[in-house]
Amino acid sequence: MTTLHDQIQMLRAELTSYALSRRERAQIERELKQACAQFAADRYDETPPA
């Protein structure tokens, strides 16, 4: 099972490819931004109150 962290790492790796069209790069960047936001939201929810 792929975790959200793994998905973020895979998207970052895809962005290093030279064979991406502008459309593909924009799509990957959108997916990466969304995954990072979800990861941050999940971590915020897990933070115990001080």
C-alpha positions in Angstrom: 0.0 0.0 0.0 1.3 3.4 -1.0 1.3 6.0 1.8 0.8 9.7 1.3 4.5 10.2 2.0 5.4 7.7 -0.7 3.1 9.4 -3.2 4.8 12.7 -2.5 8.2 11.2 -3.0 7.1 9.6 -6.3 5.6 12.9 -7.6 8.8 14.7 -6.7 10.8 12.1 -8.6 8.6 12.4 -11.6 9.2 16.2 -11.7 12.9 15.5 -12.3 12.1 13.8 -15.7 13.2 15.8 -18.7 10.6 14.2 -21.0 7.6 16.0 -19.4 5.4 18.2 -21.5 4.2 21.5 -19.9 0.7 20.0 -19.4 2.2 16.9 -17.7 4.5 19.0 -15.4 1.5 21.2 -14.4 -0.6 18.2 -13.6 2.1 16.6 -11.4 2.7 20.0 -9.7 -1.0 20.2 -8.9 -1.1 16.6 -7.6 2.0 17.3 -5.5 0.6 20.5 -4.0 -2.6 18.7 -3.1 -0.8 15.7 -1.6 1.5 18.0 0.5 -1.6 19.9 1.7 -3.3 16.7 2.7 -0.1 15.5 4.4 0.1 18.7 6.4 -3.6 18.6 7.4 -3.2 15.0 8.5 -0.2 15.8 10.6 -2.0 18.8 12.1 -4.9 16.6 13.1 -2.5 14.1 14.8 -0.7 16.8 16.9 -1.7 16.3 20.6 -2.9 19.4 22.4 -0.3 21.1 24.5 
